[in-house]
Amino acid sequence: MSSLNLVKNRKILTSTAIISIAIIFLLAFSPATTLGVASASSQSNLASSGWGHTIVVKPNGHNDTQDIQKALNECATDGPHCTVQLVKGTYYIDQITVYGFQGSFVGWGQGVTVIQALPNMSSPAPQCNTNTTPFWACLPGPSNPWPDMFTFVNGTFSIYGMTITEPYTNPTKGWDDEVEGNGNVTALLAAITITGEKASVTIDHLTVIGTTGDWDGFNMVGAIYYIGLLLPEGWTNPLSQRIPLTGTFSLTNSLIIENNPVIENVLNAVVTISHNTVEDNPAVVYADDVSNSTLTITGNKGIDIFSFAAVVLYQSVWIPGLLPSTVYITGNYFQVSEGANAVYLQDFGEANFGTPSTLSALVSGNVFYTNTSCECYNGSEPYYYSVVLSLSLKSVAISRNTILDGGSAGVYVVGGPGVVSRNAISGSYAGVWVDYANGVNVTSNAIKNSATWGIAVTHDSNSTLVGWNYVKNSGQYDLYWDGTGTGNVWTNNYCQTSYPSGLCK
C-alpha cells in the first residue's frame, strides 16, 4: 500500500491544512468511498483501488459467480498484497476455481457478508464422473467443476470475515463416489477445498453453515477441505496415488454448523485448528493420512457432536509409507452424545500395509462431557463408544483431562506404548481400559462411579504399570485384571475392591 508523504520539516500546520489532510485520508480509506472510485463504471460490480491493490466486489442480487471469479483471478496475478473485498450483502455463486491465489479474500464480517450457493450446482465432467474415474482425476475448472463452492489450487492466501452457506438438501446435480463405495452423491464435497502441491492458508472469523443431505445426513462432506487430491499422469489407483499437499493451514475463531473441517493426505504440513465453535456435527475435526506433519487442535468448543467423534484421526487409511506425525489435542471442550467418542485415534499401518505405526498423539487439558440419555453404553463394543480411544498408535499420552459421564471406557487404549496420567474420570462403564496393549502406564488418575471397573487390564496386555491411582465406587471392581499378559505391575493404588484381590494398597 502506498503512503502519504508529509513534509517533515514543517513545524506548524494551519487548522485548514489539518482538516484537508483528514478529509483526504478518510476518502482514501473509507469502504463506502472505495465503491465509487473513478475506474468503476456505473454498470460494473467491480471496483479497483490503487491503495494496496484492492478489488471491491458488490453483490448484484442474482449471480455473482463471474464477478468474484474475475476478482480472484486478477489478484492471483497481482501478487501477495492484493485483496478481494466483499461488502455488506448476500452473494450468490456457482462453482469458483482459482489457481495460485496470493492475497486476501475478505468480507465485512460474519453474518454481514454472506456467500450462498446457487441451487443445482454443476456436476463434474462426464469422463471424470464415473465409478472408476473420480472428479479429481481431472483438474478443476469450468470444464470440470468440482463439487465445491470454492476450489483453490496452490497459493498463499487468507480468508477472513464472512459467512458461507449451502442451504439446499441436494446442492449438486450429482457426482459419483463409487471409488470410496458411496455411489452417487448430491452433497457438496466442501464449501472450500484447498488442494494442489503446496498451499499456505489462513482462515479466520469465518462461518460455514450446511443443512441436511445425503452424506451421513448432511449436505456437505466437510466444511473446509485441506487435502492432497491431484493425481499424477498414468495413475492407476485414484486413492493411494493422490499427490500429497504441503504447506501450512490454520482455521481460527470460526463457527461451523452441520459440517466440519477435514485434513487429508498432507506431507510436511503444519496445521492449526484453534478456538473454533462447531455445532450439530458428527465431528469437530476429521483427518487422515498425515505424513511428517504436525496437527494442533486447541481451544475449540464442540457442541452436540454425535454418531462419530469430536476429533477423528485415521493414519494409513489409503496412503502407504507415511512418515511419523504428531497430533496435539489440548484445551478443548467437547460435548458428545448418542454414542460418539470425544477423541478417536487409529493407525491402520500394520493392518492395511504391514508397516509400523507412525502416528503419535498428546491429549491433554481437555474437558469431555458425554450425554448418556441414549443409554448406548453397555460395554459390549467398547471401542465404538469410548470417550478417548487410542488404537495401535506409535505412542500416546492422555493426561490432565476431565472426562464426565458415559462411554464404554473413559479412556480405551489398544496397542501402546502410552501414558494415561492425572485424568479425572467419572461415570464411565470402565474408567481406564487397557486392552491388547503393551507398555502402557496408568498413573495418578482419579476415577469414580464406573459402572463396572475403575481400571481394567485385559487380553494379553503386557508390561502395564498401574500405580498411584485413586479409584472408588466402581460397580464391580475398582481394579480388574483378567490374569493374562506378563510384566504387569500394580502398586500404591488407593481403592477398595479388586480382582484378583490384593491389587489395592
Secondary structure as GFF3:
##gff-version 3
##sequence-region A 1 505
A	DSSP	alpha_helix	15	29	.	.	.	ID=ss1
A	DSSP	alpha_helix	31	34	.	.	.	ID=ss2
A	DSSP	beta_strand	46	49	.	.	.	ID=ss3
A	DSSP	beta_strand	54	57	.	.	.	ID=ss4
A	DSSP	alpha_helix	65	78	.	.	.	ID=ss5
A	DSSP	beta_strand	83	86	.	.	.	ID=ss6
A	DSSP	beta_strand	89	93	.	.	.	ID=ss7
A	DSSP	beta_strand	96	106	.	.	.	ID=ss8
A	DSSP	beta_strand	113	117	.	.	.	ID=ss9
A	DSSP	three_ten_helix	126	128	.	.	.	ID=ss10
A	DSSP	three_ten_helix	135	137	.	.	.	ID=ss11
A	DSSP	beta_strand	148	165	.	.	.	ID=ss12
A	DSSP	beta_strand	175	176	.	.	.	ID=ss13
A	DSSP	three_ten_helix	178	180	.	.	.	ID=ss14
A	DSSP	beta_strand	184	185	.	.	.	ID=ss15
A	DSSP	beta_strand	188	209	.	.	.	ID=ss16
A	DSSP	beta_strand	212	215	.	.	.	ID=ss17
A	DSSP	beta_strand	218	218	.	.	.	ID=ss18
A	DSSP	beta_strand	220	227	.	.	.	ID=ss19
A	DSSP	beta_strand	245	252	.	.	.	ID=ss20
A	DSSP	beta_strand	255	257	.	.	.	ID=ss21
A	DSSP	beta_strand	262	274	.	.	.	ID=ss22
A	DSSP	beta_strand	277	281	.	.	.	ID=ss23
A	DSSP	beta_strand	285	291	.	.	.	ID=ss24
A	DSSP	beta_strand	294	298	.	.	.	ID=ss25
A	DSSP	beta_strand	301	306	.	.	.	ID=ss26
A	DSSP	beta_strand	309	315	.	.	.	ID=ss27
A	DSSP	beta_strand	325	330	.	.	.	ID=ss28
A	DSSP	beta_strand	333	337	.	.	.	ID=ss29
A	DSSP	beta_strand	341	347	.	.	.	ID=ss30
A	DSSP	pi_helix	349	353	.	.	.	ID=ss31
A	DSSP	beta_strand	359	364	.	.	.	ID=ss32
A	DSSP	beta_strand	367	371	.	.	.	ID=ss33
A	DSSP	alpha_helix	382	385	.	.	.	ID=ss34
A	DSSP	beta_strand	388	391	.	.	.	ID=ss35
A	DSSP	beta_strand	395	399	.	.	.	ID=ss36
A	DSSP	beta_strand	402	404	.	.	.	ID=ss37
A	DSSP	beta_strand	411	415	.	.	.	ID=ss38
A	DSSP	beta_strand	418	421	.	.	.	ID=ss39
A	DSSP	beta_strand	424	426	.	.	.	ID=ss40
A	DSSP	beta_strand	430	437	.	.	.	ID=ss41
A	DSSP	beta_strand	440	443	.	.	.	ID=ss42
A	DSSP	beta_strand	446	448	.	.	.	ID=ss43
A	DSSP	beta_strand	453	458	.	.	.	ID=ss44
A	DSSP	beta_strand	465	467	.	.	.	ID=ss45
A	DSSP	beta_strand	470	472	.	.	.	ID=ss46
A	DSSP	beta_strand	477	481	.	.	.	ID=ss47
A	DSSP	beta_strand	489	491	.	.	.	ID=ss48
A	DSSP	beta_strand	498	499	.	.	.	ID=ss49
###
